[in-house]
Amino acid sequence: MFRGIHWLTALVFAATMTAAQAHDASQSSINIWLRPDQIEVELILSRVPSRSLVDNAPPVPVTDANFESTYHALLQLSAPMLLEIALDGRKIAPSSITIELYQETDLRFDYLFPRPPNGKLSFTASFIKRMGDGYINTLDVNEGAHMIGMDNQTADNLVWETNLGTDSKSAATTTQPTATAGNPETDDHVLADRLEYRAEGHNFFFKAGLLCAIIALVSLGIFIWRKGGGSPPSSP
């Protein structure tokens, strides 16, 4: 009986952790690091809508079994068009792109771009146009030990911009809403929107994890009841 309890406890833990870590099908996240000699971009999104990222996608979803044989080459072909970095309007080609399965239900894209000279740097999350209505990407941009920008990107808000080469940390702007570093009112507004979105996401994952826990506990009760013969213990 105790082995069964241990198994169900592990199931509850695994289900809760998976729900807490995985991306929802309508969400993704991008982290950008501005290094002295290069720009690193990490895109993580759910496998569920990833068929939309490739042209002439196979009629099957991305799985552990078919990723290498069916999807990897197609995703590698589409990857340069999913994100765009430009300096003063001129596109910068990535120097490398790697794609891999991530955690239990996600895909991870890692891009490396050469660090351009000073100028206006723009980042466009073009892949969002391939996703459904309501899709949101959360963006964090870091330079050294400082976060210089954050945004919630949607189909109506694909572009984030910053000025490279200023004496202070880069002044970051977005097409909608506008956020300029050093302006407390706009910075606080964007931060509040971002925290609200994250709270909504965490609330969803909490509910999903709680549901999994309830299902597992009900299963545990049924398991114990059956091990006891399906009837309450007799009185002494």
N, C-alpha and C positions, 0 to 999 in steps of 0.2 A: 504494500500500500504506500509506504514511504517513498519508494522509487517512483511511483506514479505521481505523488505530490511534488517531488523534486522536479519531475519532467514538466508538470503543469506550471510550476513556479518559473522555470526557465522559459517556458512559452510566453508567460505574461511579461517577463522582463524583455525578451527579444522583441515581442510585438510592440511594446511601449517604446523601446529605443529606436526601432525602425521607423515608427510613426513620427518620432521626434526629430529624426535626422533627415529623412527623405524629403525631396521636393514634391510639392503638389503639382499636378499636371498643368496647372495654369500659372506656375511660378518658375523663376530661375534666378540665379545669382551670378554676378560678375565681380571679381576682384581684380583691380589693376595696381601694379607696382611700377612706379617710375624710378628705374635704376639709373646710375650714372652713365652706363653704356648700353642699356637696352630697356625695353618696356615689356613687362610680363602681364599677360591677361589670362585669367582662369574663368571659364564659363562652366557652370554646373546646372543641369536641368534634368527633368524627369525623362525616362525612356518613353513614356506613354505618347507624347506628341512628337517624338523625334523623327517619326516617318515623314513629317511635314518638312523636315530640313533637307530632304533629298528629292531630286526629280525622278519620276518613274519609280517610286518606292515599291518594294515587294509587298504583297498583300498579307504580310505577317508582321507582328510587332517585333521590336528588338528584344532579344533574350540572350542569356549567357551562352546558349548553344549555337545561335546563328550570328552572333556579333562579328566574329572574325571572318566567317565564310560568306556572309550575305551583306552586312551593313558597313563594315569598317571602310572598305574602299569607296563606297558611295558617300559616306560622311566625310572622308578625307577630300574627296573631289569638291564637295559643297562648302567645306569649312572656310576657304578664303573669302567667300561671299557672305558669310554669316555675320562677321564683324568687320568694321572699317575704322582704321586710324589714318588721319590726314594731318598734314602741317600746312597751314595757310591754304587749305583747299586742295593740296596735292596728296594723293593717296600714298601710303607707305606699305610696301609689300611685307608680309610676315617672313621672317627668316626660317621659322620652323613651326609646325603644328603637330601636336600629338593628341590622340583621342583614345579614351579607355572607358571601360565600365567602372562605375564608381558606387561604392556601398552596395546596397541591395537592389535599388530601383532607379539609379541615376546614370547619366553620362557626364563625362568630364572632358572638356577641350582645354588644352594648354597652348597658348600662342606666345611666340617670342617675336618682338619687333625691334629693329635697330633704333636706338635713341636718336631722335632728330635734333638739329640745332634749334636755337631760340626761335620762337614764333607762336602762333595760335594753334594749339593742338586740339583736334576734335576727335571724339569717339562716337561711332554710330552703331547701335545694336540692331543691325538690319534684319536679323533673324526673326525679330518680333513680328514683322509684317507677314511671316509665314504661319504664325500661330493664330488661334481663335480669338474671338472677342473677349475682352477682359483680362488678357494675358499681361502679367507684370514681371519685370526684371528689377531686382534690387542691385544697385551699383555702389561699390566702395572703391575709392581711388586713394592710393597712398604714395607718399614720397618720403623716403627715409623713414623716420619714426613718426611721421605726422600723417593723419588723414586729411587730405586736402579737398575731398569732395564726396558727396553721396547723393543718390537720386533714386526715385522710383520711375523706371522707364516703361512706357506703354507705346502703343501704336501711334499715339499723337505726340509722343515725347521721346524720340529715338536718340537725340544728340546731346552729348555732354562736352563742354569745352573748357580749356584752361590755357593760360598764357605761360609758356615756358621762358625761363631766363630772367624773370623779375628778381629784384634784390630780396624781397620777402618770398614766402611760399606762394605758389601759383594761385592766381585769382581764378576761381572756377565759376563757370556759368552753365546753365542749361536752357534749352529752348522753352520749356514750360514745366514748372515755374522757374524764374530766374533766381540764382543763388550766387551771391558774390562774397568771397572770403573777406572777412573784416567788417561785414555789415551784420550786426547782431540781429536785426529784425528779420532779414531774409534767411540768415543761417538758422535762427531758431524756428522759423516757419517750416523750412525743409526738414530739419531734424525732428520736429514734432510730427510731421506727416510720415516720416520714415519709421519713427517709433510706434506710431499708431498702426501702420501696416504690419510691422513685425509682431505687435501684440495680437493682431487679428490672426496672423499665421500661427503663432504659438498657441492661441486659443483653439484653433482647428485641430492641431496636432495633439493637444491635451485631450480634447474630446475623443479623438480617434483612439488614443492610447487607453483612455478610460473605458471605452466600449470594448476594446480587446481584453482588458482586465476583467470586466464583468462577464464576458463570454467564457473566459478561462475559469473564473471562480464558479460559475454555474456548472461547467464541465467537471470541476473538482468535486462539487457536491454530488453530482450524479455518480461519479466514479466511487466516492466513499460509500454512497448508499448501496451501490451494486456490490461492492466488496463486503458489505455487511449483510448481504443476503436479500436486500430489497425490502427489508422490514425493520421497524424500530426495535431496539434491544428489549428483551423480555425482562419483566420485573423480577427481582430476587425472591 
